[in-house]
Amino acid sequence: MRHFLIALLLLCLVPAARAGIADAPAAHLEVSLLTYGPGAIYWERFGHDAIELKDTVSGEAVAFNYGVFDFDESGFFVNFARGRMSYRMDAESTESDVSFYSGEGRKVTRQRLNLDDAQKTKLRHFLFWNIQPENARYNYDYYADNCTTRVRDALNDALDGALGPPLHERTGGMTYREQTARLMSNAPALMLAMDLGLGPYADQPMNAWKESFLPMVLEDEFRTIKLPNGQPLVQDEQVLAPNRLDPPPEQAPDLRWPLLLAGLLLAVPLILPAFTRSRAARIAFVTAGTVFTVFTGIAGVVMILLWAVTLHHSAWANANLLLYQPLAFLLLPAIWRMRRVDGRVGSFARRILLLSVAAAVIALLAHLIPGFIQRNMPWILFALPGWLALFVSMRREPA
């Protein structure tokens, strides 16, 4: 009889031992925000996050995240260039997730959140619906619809919209452009390319809701939020893994003076023919002129394509097109003819040059217009000296 009772007891315990987040009572569930700090690789620089559901009885803990993509997916890079990025939701055990990110030297933080049983049930139902293959994919956007905005929106919905008012009321600390430059500053060439390609969308005024596209910002904001019942949103917080990488700077780098200096250095050989007719000055002029016009022309073509044929709306209506435009290619024949002392600059090249310089000056004056949004002064300071130097040198040549 004793053995029968023991066997019966074990059978009763089996369901409890196998219970987990899928069927645990809401009272046994814990909901947490997991935040992973910036990584070393460029696509990891913005950090990452996930929603953790944990069954306190069985100990099962699962991290749901929205940042899964596959470089090997058919057409990935073409779709990426066009702005049609298909990402999906995924789930891993928290232990596996933390092990992966901590192995990369990235900080991992868990913030346990104050949700009532009804809110936990609502969130669990949504996450289990969302992870189904037919619901898991979404069109990714770096700023407006990324892994963090999806986490934020899922939690906001579960909390009956409690995150919206405080995050919409608080002003943001930085713009999309500033946050991008700050986080990408460890890869200067890529940072500069991204900054040049960003349009006025990246400089719009931000509130905390928009700026919480970044995991670290959302983590910080959660520490300040009080729920309608007066409780803090974050019940407790712990660091699961320390950061072992160089942290990004607190502020975006000021690109104005470095780019102005680079622009002035490039302008020096461009203006030499206005003061000397030596062969060395001509060679220096042609070399610098070719570099300058090819760079501005290629940059202009890329910006036009980003605006005209892609869904990268953060690159649309870029005012840098006034300074970097494909018309620069039309100046190359006249620049190359100037390698000879008797080289001539035709009337067509003069008109193109005048139009280009006028556009560059307009770009500078646009910053005086009230309500002008785009903060592209660093790129004005880089290009304007070159255009003015080209204008002075080429206008002095015989027609």
C-alpha positions as CSV (number, residue, x, y, z in Angstrom):
1,M,0.0,0.0,0.0
2,R,2.8,2.4,0.9
3,H,4.4,1.8,-2.5
4,F,1.1,2.5,-4.3
5,L,0.7,5.8,-2.5
6,I,4.3,6.8,-3.4
7,A,3.6,5.9,-7.0
8,L,0.4,7.9,-7.0
9,L,2.1,10.9,-5.5
10,L,4.8,10.8,-8.2
11,L,2.2,10.7,-10.9
12,C,0.5,13.7,-9.4
13,L,3.8,15.6,-9.4
14,V,4.6,14.9,-13.0
15,P,2.3,17.6,-14.4
16,A,3.7,20.2,-12.0
17,A,7.2,19.3,-12.8
18,R,6.5,19.7,-16.5
19,A,4.5,23.0,-16.1
20,G,6.0,26.1,-17.6
21,I,5.3,29.5,-18.9
22,A,2.7,28.1,-21.4
23,D,0.3,26.8,-18.8
24,A,1.5,28.2,-15.4
25,P,-1.1,30.2,-13.4
26,A,-0.6,33.9,-13.9
27,A,0.3,34.3,-10.2
28,H,3.4,32.1,-10.9
29,L,4.6,34.2,-13.8
30,E,7.2,36.9,-13.7
31,V,7.6,39.4,-16.6
32,S,10.9,41.1,-17.1
33,L,12.6,43.4,-19.6
34,L,16.0,42.0,-20.6
35,T,18.4,44.7,-22.0
36,Y,21.6,43.7,-23.8
37,G,24.2,46.4,-24.2
38,P,25.9,47.5,-27.5
39,G,28.2,44.9,-29.1
40,A,31.4,45.3,-31.0
41,I,30.0,44.7,-34.6
42,Y,28.3,47.5,-36.4
43,W,24.8,45.9,-36.4
44,E,25.1,45.3,-32.7
45,R,25.9,48.9,-31.8
46,F,22.3,49.8,-31.0
47,G,21.9,47.1,-28.4
48,H,19.0,44.6,-28.1
49,D,16.3,43.6,-25.7
50,A,13.7,41.0,-25.0
51,I,10.6,40.2,-22.9
52,E,11.2,37.4,-20.4
53,L,8.4,35.2,-19.1
54,K,9.4,33.1,-16.1
55,D,7.5,30.4,-14.3
56,T,8.6,30.7,-10.6
57,V,7.5,27.2,-9.8
58,S,9.2,25.2,-12.6
59,G,11.9,27.7,-13.1
60,E,11.4,27.9,-16.9
61,A,12.4,31.3,-18.3
62,V,12.0,32.2,-21.9
63,A,13.2,35.4,-23.7
64,F,11.0,36.6,-26.6
65,N,12.7,39.0,-29.0
66,Y,12.0,40.7,-32.3
67,G,15.5,41.0,-33.8
68,V,16.1,37.9,-35.8
69,F,17.4,38.2,-39.4
70,D,19.4,36.0,-41.7
71,F,22.2,37.2,-44.0
72,D,21.8,34.0,-46.0
73,E,18.1,34.5,-46.7
74,S,17.4,34.8,-50.5
75,G,17.6,38.4,-51.6
76,F,18.6,39.7,-48.2
77,F,21.1,42.4,-49.3
78,V,18.9,43.5,-52.2
79,N,15.9,43.9,-49.9
80,F,18.1,45.6,-47.3
81,A,19.2,48.2,-49.9
82,R,15.6,48.8,-51.0
83,G,14.5,49.2,-47.3
84,R,12.4,46.0,-47.4
85,M,13.8,44.3,-44.4
86,S,11.9,41.2,-43.2
87,Y,12.7,40.4,-39.5
88,R,11.0,38.0,-37.3
89,M,10.2,37.2,-33.7
90,D,11.9,34.4,-31.9
91,A,12.2,32.9,-28.4
92,E,15.1,31.2,-26.6
93,S,15.6,30.1,-23.0
94,T,16.9,33.0,-20.9
95,E,19.9,31.0,-19.9
96,S,20.9,30.5,-23.6
97,D,20.3,34.2,-24.4
98,V,22.3,35.5,-21.5
99,S,25.1,33.1,-22.2
100,F,25.3,34.2,-25.8
101,Y,25.4,38.0,-25.0
102,S,27.6,37.7,-22.0
103,G,30.0,35.6,-24.1
104,E,30.3,38.6,-26.4
105,G,31.2,40.8,-23.4
106,R,27.9,42.7,-23.5
107,K,26.1,43.8,-20.4
108,V,22.8,42.1,-19.6
109,T,20.2,43.6,-17.3
110,R,16.9,42.2,-16.0
111,Q,14.2,44.5,-14.9
112,R,11.3,42.7,-13.2
113,L,8.0,44.5,-14.0
114,N,4.9,45.1,-12.0
115,L,2.1,43.5,-14.0
116,D,-1.1,42.1,-12.4
117,D,-2.4,38.7,-13.2
118,A,-4.7,39.9,-16.0
119,Q,-1.9,41.8,-17.6
120,K,0.4,38.8,-17.5
121,T,-2.2,36.6,-19.1
122,K,-2.8,39.2,-21.8
123,L,0.9,39.5,-22.6
124,R,1.4,35.8,-22.6
125,H,-1.5,35.3,-25.0
126,F,-0.1,37.9,-27.3
127,L,3.5,36.6,-27.3
128,F,2.4,33.1,-28.0
129,W,0.2,34.3,-30.9
130,N,3.0,36.5,-32.2
131,I,5.6,33.7,-32.3
132,Q,3.5,31.6,-34.6
133,P,5.2,31.3,-38.0
134,E,2.3,33.0,-39.8
135,N,2.6,36.0,-37.4
136,A,6.3,36.2,-36.6
137,R,7.5,38.3,-39.5
138,Y,7.4,42.1,-39.8
139,N,8.8,44.9,-41.9
140,Y,11.8,46.2,-39.9
141,D,12.7,49.9,-39.6
142,Y,15.8,51.0,-37.7
143,Y,14.0,53.9,-36.0
144,A,10.3,53.4,-36.1
145,D,9.8,49.6,-36.0
146,N,12.7,47.7,-34.5
147,C,13.3,45.1,-31.9
148,T,12.8,47.6,-29.1
149,T,9.8,49.4,-30.3
150,R,8.1,46.0,-30.7
151,V,9.0,45.1,-27.1
152,R,7.8,48.6,-25.9
153,D,4.5,48.3,-27.8
154,A,3.8,44.8,-26.6
155,L,4.3,45.8,-22.9
156,N,2.4,49.0,-23.4
157,D,-0.6,47.0,-24.8
158,A,-0.4,44.6,-21.9
159,L,-0.3,47.5,-19.4
160,D,-3.4,49.0,-21.0
161,G,-1.5,51.9,-22.5
162,A,0.2,53.0,-19.2
163,L,3.5,53.6,-20.9
164,G,2.2,56.1,-23.5
165,P,1.4,59.2,-21.5
166,P,4.6,59.5,-19.5
167,L,6.8,58.7,-22.5
168,H,5.0,61.0,-24.8
169,E,5.1,63.9,-22.3
170,R,8.9,63.7,-21.6
171,T,11.2,65.3,-24.2
172,G,13.9,63.1,-25.6
173,G,17.6,63.7,-24.9
174,M,18.9,63.4,-28.5
175,T,17.7,63.1,-32.1
176,Y,18.0,60.0,-34.3
177,R,21.0,61.5,-35.9
178,E,22.8,62.2,-32.6
179,Q,22.1,58.7,-31.2
180,T,23.3,57.1,-34.5
181,A,26.5,59.1,-34.5
182,R,27.1,58.4,-30.8
183,L,26.7,54.7,-31.1
184,M,28.5,54.3,-34.5
185,S,31.5,56.4,-33.4
186,N,33.7,53.3,-33.1
187,A,33.4,52.9,-36.9
188,P,34.1,56.4,-38.1
189,A,33.8,55.7,-41.9
190,L,30.4,54.0,-41.5
191,M,29.3,56.7,-39.0
192,L,30.2,59.5,-41.5
193,A,28.5,57.7,-44.4
194,M,25.3,57.2,-42.3
195,D,25.3,60.9,-41.2
196,L,25.8,62.1,-44.8
197,G,22.9,59.9,-46.0
198,L,20.4,60.9,-43.2
199,G,17.7,63.4,-44.2
200,P,15.6,65.8,-42.0
201,Y,13.6,62.8,-40.6
202,A,16.7,62.1,-38.4
203,D,16.6,65.6,-36.9
204,Q,13.0,65.8,-35.9
205,P,12.2,66.8,-32.3
206,M,12.0,63.7,-30.1
207,N,10.0,62.7,-27.1
208,A,10.9,59.8,-24.8
209,W,8.5,57.5,-26.7
210,K,10.3,57.9,-30.0
211,E,13.8,57.9,-28.4
212,S,12.9,54.6,-26.8
213,F,13.7,52.9,-30.1
214,L,17.0,52.3,-28.3
215,P,17.1,49.5,-25.7
216,M,19.2,51.5,-23.3
217,V,16.8,54.4,-23.4
218,L,13.8,52.2,-22.8
219,E,15.6,50.6,-19.9
220,D,16.4,54.1,-18.4
221,E,12.8,55.3,-18.9
222,F,11.3,52.2,-17.2
223,R,13.1,53.2,-14.0
224,T,11.1,56.4,-13.8
225,I,7.6,55.3,-14.8
226,K,4.9,55.0,-12.2
227,L,1.8,52.9,-13.0
228,P,-1.8,54.3,-12.5
229,N,-2.0,52.4,-9.2
230,G,1.0,54.3,-7.9
231,Q,3.4,51.4,-8.0
232,P,6.7,51.8,-9.9
233,L,6.8,49.9,-13.2
234,V,10.2,48.2,-12.2
235,Q,9.8,46.0,-9.2
236,D,13.5,45.2,-9.0
237,E,16.6,45.1,-11.2
238,Q,19.7,43.0,-11.5
239,V,22.8,42.9,-13.7
240,L,23.0,39.3,-15.1
241,A,26.3,40.0,-16.9
242,P,28.7,42.9,-16.7
243,N,29.9,44.9,-19.7
244,R,33.4,44.0,-20.9
245,L,33.5,46.2,-24.0
246,D,34.4,49.9,-24.4
247,P,31.1,51.7,-23.8
248,P,29.9,54.2,-26.4
249,P,30.4,57.9,-25.6
250,E,27.7,59.8,-23.7
251,Q,27.3,62.4,-26.5
252,A,27.5,62.4,-30.2
253,P,30.8,63.6,-31.7
254,D,30.8,67.2,-33.0
255,L,31.6,66.7,-36.7
256,R,31.7,70.3,-37.6
257,W,35.3,71.1,-37.0
258,P,36.9,67.9,-38.2
259,L,34.9,68.1,-41.5
260,L,35.6,71.8,-41.9
261,L,39.4,71.1,-41.4
262,A,39.2,68.3,-44.0
263,G,37.3,70.6,-46.4
264,L,39.9,73.3,-46.1
265,L,42.7,70.9,-46.6
266,L,41.1,69.6,-49.8
267,A,40.4,73.2,-50.9
268,V,44.1,74.2,-50.8
269,P,45.2,72.3,-54.0
270,L,41.9,73.3,-55.6
271,I,42.7,77.0,-55.4
272,L,46.4,76.8,-56.3
273,P,45.8,77.6,-60.1
274,A,44.4,81.0,-59.0
275,F,47.9,82.0,-57.6
276,T,50.4,80.0,-59.6
277,R,50.7,78.4,-63.1
278,S,53.3,75.8,-62.1
279,R,52.9,72.3,-63.4
280,A,53.0,70.9,-59.8
281,A,50.1,73.1,-58.9
282,R,48.1,71.9,-61.9
283,I,48.7,68.3,-61.1
284,A,47.6,68.9,-57.5
285,F,44.5,70.7,-58.7
286,V,43.5,67.9,-61.1
287,T,44.0,65.2,-58.5
288,A,42.1,67.0,-55.8
289,G,39.4,68.2,-58.3
290,T,38.9,64.6,-59.5
291,V,38.6,63.3,-55.9
292,F,36.2,66.1,-54.9
293,T,33.9,65.9,-57.9
294,V,33.8,62.1,-58.0
295,F,33.0,61.9,-54.3
296,T,30.3,64.6,-54.5
297,G,28.8,63.0,-57.6
298,I,28.7,59.5,-56.2
299,A,27.2,60.7,-52.9
300,G,24.6,62.6,-54.9
301,V,23.6,59.5,-56.9
302,V,23.3,57.4,-53.8
303,M,21.1,60.0,-52.0
304,I,18.8,60.3,-55.0
305,L,18.4,56.6,-55.2
306,L,17.7,56.4,-51.5
307,W,15.0,59.0,-51.9
308,A,13.5,57.8,-55.2
309,V,13.6,54.0,-55.1
310,T,13.9,52.8,-51.5
311,L,11.8,52.8,-48.4
312,H,14.5,54.3,-46.2
313,H,12.4,57.3,-45.3
314,S,15.1,58.5,-42.9
315,A,17.1,59.3,-46.0
316,W,14.4,61.1,-48.0
317,A,14.5,64.8,-48.9
318,N,18.2,65.1,-47.9
319,A,19.3,68.7,-48.1
320,N,22.9,67.5,-48.7
321,L,21.8,67.0,-52.3
322,L,22.4,70.8,-52.7
323,L,26.1,70.2,-52.0
324,Y,26.6,66.6,-53.3
325,Q,25.0,66.1,-56.7
326,P,25.6,64.2,-59.9
327,L,26.2,67.5,-61.8
328,A,29.7,67.4,-60.4
329,F,30.6,64.6,-62.9
330,L,30.1,67.1,-65.7
331,L,33.0,69.2,-64.5
332,L,35.5,66.4,-64.9
333,P,36.5,67.1,-68.5
334,A,37.2,70.8,-67.7
335,I,39.2,69.8,-64.6
336,W,41.3,67.4,-66.6
337,R,41.9,70.0,-69.4
338,M,43.4,72.3,-66.7
339,R,46.3,70.0,-66.3
340,R,47.8,72.0,-69.1
341,V,48.7,75.7,-68.7
342,D,46.7,76.5,-71.8
343,G,43.7,74.4,-70.8
344,R,40.3,76.0,-71.3
345,V,37.1,75.9,-69.3
346,G,34.2,76.0,-71.6
347,S,30.9,77.9,-71.1
348,F,29.0,74.7,-70.3
349,A,31.4,73.9,-67.4
350,R,31.2,77.4,-66.1
351,R,27.4,77.3,-66.0
352,I,27.5,73.9,-64.2
353,L,30.1,75.4,-61.7
354,L,28.0,78.5,-61.1
355,L,24.9,76.4,-60.5
356,S,26.7,74.1,-58.1
357,V,28.2,76.9,-56.1
358,A,24.8,78.7,-55.9
359,A,23.3,75.5,-54.6
360,A,26.0,75.2,-51.9
361,V,25.4,78.7,-50.8
362,I,21.6,78.1,-50.7
363,A,22.3,75.1,-48.5
364,L,24.2,77.3,-46.1
365,L,21.5,80.0,-46.1
366,A,18.8,77.4,-45.5
367,H,20.0,77.1,-41.9
368,L,18.8,80.7,-41.3
369,I,15.2,79.8,-42.3
370,P,13.0,79.3,-39.2
371,G,11.8,75.8,-39.0
372,F,14.5,74.3,-41.1
373,I,15.0,70.9,-39.5
374,Q,18.0,69.1,-41.0
375,R,21.2,69.5,-39.1
376,N,23.8,69.1,-41.9
377,M,26.1,71.9,-41.1
378,P,29.2,69.6,-40.9
379,W,28.7,68.5,-44.5
380,I,28.2,72.2,-45.6
381,L,31.5,73.0,-43.9
382,F,33.2,70.2,-45.7
383,A,31.9,70.8,-49.2
384,L,31.6,74.6,-49.4
385,P,35.3,75.4,-49.3
386,G,35.9,73.0,-52.2
387,W,33.1,74.5,-54.3
388,L,34.4,78.0,-53.7
389,A,38.0,77.1,-54.5
390,L,36.9,75.4,-57.7
391,F,34.9,78.4,-58.6
392,V,37.8,80.8,-58.1
393,S,40.3,78.7,-60.0
394,M,38.2,77.7,-62.9
395,R,36.7,81.2,-63.4
396,R,40.3,82.5,-63.9
397,E,41.0,80.1,-66.7
398,P,40.4,81.2,-70.3
399,A,37.0,80.3,-71.8
